[in-house]
Amino acid sequence: METVYTHARLILDDTVLDGTLVVRDGRIAAVEPGRSRQPGAVDCAGDYLSAGLIDLHTDALETHFVPRPKAYWPDARAAALAHDGQIIASGITTVFDAICAGGFDQAKAARRDLFTVMLDAVENEQALFRADHRIHLRCEMTDPDLLALAEPALGRAAVGLASLMDHTPGARQWRNVDSLRTFLLGIGKTAEETETEIVERSARGRAAVTRNFEPLAALLRDRGVVRASHDDTTVEHVEMARGAGCVMSEFPTTREAAAAARAAGLATIGGAPNVVRGGSHSGGVAMRDLAAADLLDALASDYVPASLLQAAVGLHRIHGEPLPRAFARVTRAPAEMVGLTDRGRLAVGLRADVLRFRVVDDTPVVREVLVAGARMH
């Protein structure tokens, strides 16, 4: 029931300690400087040990249910477990699987068909999962049927976070319609299909968001779920988020919005792929610039689970950020945002969710993952 990891570099709150980590009965029992001479101690050969990564937003679950457009995986359990394997292999020990209530275009109609299937999979396979899976309910306000979908889902115990989303062309993420046009053409739409979709989505989205926002905000307040706004672009968006009781601004698209969120007391979450790629795929602000301006509190993997570790290491090795500060964005900060006080740090008494990795030519390589003290990878 006890494992000793020694000759390791421990990423702590404010330093990197060459030392030893003792795990006992699923908890961290000791964090000590120097090497242990205890028989059976695991020699980490200088590998890093950090708290297990905490991901508040990943869309990766859906890609296992729909690996190609209109290609639906027939075994929901197998799809969910494949996703869990990807999460663990990425060093993530607590994950909030983002599941869409509604869709913003007809191409995403599968989301409505799979909505309950994916919710059930996250709840039903808990005993088989290796990571700790929670549900992040993505509330797509551009869908006229949003409230009918969201209200019953919010009664599920696994729902720990909800976000208010608006993907209307000309707003937020797609405020630059040319960026959306380029994106749609890039995924195989014809020019005619692209223009038709932009017109239809604009009209449908504006009407639905106006109708959905206040009732959705009231519903989420009544249920007491932790709330995030999504793709804030202006000061007005942040004011709307605060009025709806949001405590975090997820993926702000401009520095103005990130600064307004900070001033309003909202935590900011950026996309880790944005950090790894050096910028946004949709024309938004670069997250490394927000980090340099101290306007970035946490990172989420968004659409690439492995990016969470890569981004934290990259902020340190490429952009010169102290390692404890970079890793706080993927461990301690997200844990605090959703009230998970038992994890997110290498500290005595906390859950032994631990990531062991080394860095090879700036690329982090996951070596071992513990969840509540049990080796999962």
Secondary structure, 3 states (H helix, E strand, C coil): CEEEEEEEEEECCCCEEEEEEEEECCEEEEEEECCCCCCCCEECCCCEEEECEEEEEECHHHHHHCCECCECCCCHHHHHHHHHHHHHHCCEEEEEEEEEECCCCHHHHHHHHHHHHHHHHHHHCCCCCCCEEEEEEEEECCCCCHHHHHHHHCCCCCEEEEEEECCCCCCHHHCCHHHHHHHHHHCCCCHHHHHHHHHHHHHHHHHHHHHHHHHHHHHHHHHCCCEEEECCCCHHHHHHHHHCCCCEEECCCCHHHHHHHHHHCCEEEEEHHHHHHCCCCCCCCCHHHHHHCCCCCEEECECCCCHHHHHHHHHHHCCCCCHHHHHHCCCHHHHHHCCCCCCCCCCCCCECCEEEEEEECCEEEEEEEEECCEECC
